Amino acid sequence: MKKLIAGAAVALLAAAPAFAGEMVIELTRSSGESFTLVLDTTAGTASVNGSTPESYTWDEGTNQLCASSGLCVTFAEASQEVGSSTTYTTNEGNSGTATLVSYSE
């Protein structure tokens, strides 16, 4: 998970812990590398490219998603609208675009 979130970590759409369901977010680094982030907002876990899920926290005030591994991603904005995109940066120096692919309650 750290690789994904660290590598491209993001989730403008990670804002969903207030909602129960699943969010699938495509993270594309500025370098062009893409990852699929799946947030299980019911369980409070996230996985990248099918990796073992790990817990995460979401700070609605700062639009920051932090994985239990220590990686944090800050999004320019948060949305639950499928197809919406935003930029992100990580505490490891990566940046790119996050797009909400699907959301189910």
N, C-alpha and C positions, 0 to 999 in steps of 0.2 A: 504494500500500500504506500509506503514511504516513497518508493520509486515513482509512482504515479503522481501522488500529490506533490512530491518534491519536484518531480520532473515537469509536471504540468498542472499541478494541483490547482484546483479551483472549484468553484461551484457557486457561481452567482446564485445559483438556485439551491444552494445548500441551506438556505434559510429555512428549510422546512421542518425542523424539529417541532415546531408548533403544530404541524400537520402530521397525520398518520398516513404512511404509505411508502412509496418508493420513487426515487428520482434517479433518472439516468442522464448523466451529463458528459458531453464530449469536451475534453480539454485538449486544446491545441497550443503547443508552445510556439513562441516566436520563431523557433528554429524549424517548425513544421511537424515535429513529432506529435502524434495524437495518442490519447488515452481515453478509456471509458471508465468513468467513476459512477458507482452505484451506491446511493445513499438509502439505507433502510431507516426511514425516519421513525418507524415504530420501535425498532430495537436500538436505535441510536448508533448504528454501525455503518461503516463505509468500506468498500473494496474497490481496487483498481485492477482492471483487466482480469477479473476473476480471482484475484488473490484472496487470502484469508481475511475476513472482515475484522476491522478494529474499531474501537470506539472513537467518537469525535465529539467536539463541542462546537456550538455556533454562537457567536456574539452578534446579535441583531443590531446593536448600536454601531459596530465597526465593520459589519459584513465580513467577519473573519471566521473561517473554519479551521479548527486545529485538531489534528489527529493525535491519538495517544502516543504515536511514535515521536512527536515533537514538531512535526512539520505543520506550519500554519500558512494558510492561503487567504489573502485579502482580496475581495471582489469590489469592483467599482460600484456595482449595484446588485440587488437581489430580486428575483422574480420567480413566480411559479407558472409563468406563461410559456407553454411549449413553443420552442422555436426561438425564444429570446436569447440574446448573447450579451456578454459583457467582458471586460478585460479583467485580468487578475495578476497579482504578484505573489511570490512566496517569500518566506523568511530565509530561503536558501538562494535567492537571487534569480529565480526563474520568473518568466512572465508569459502571457499569451491571452487566448480568448477561450471562454467557456460558453457552451451552448446547451440549453436544456433540450434533450432529445425526447424524453417522456416523463410523465408524472402520473402516478395513480394513487388513489386513496384507499 
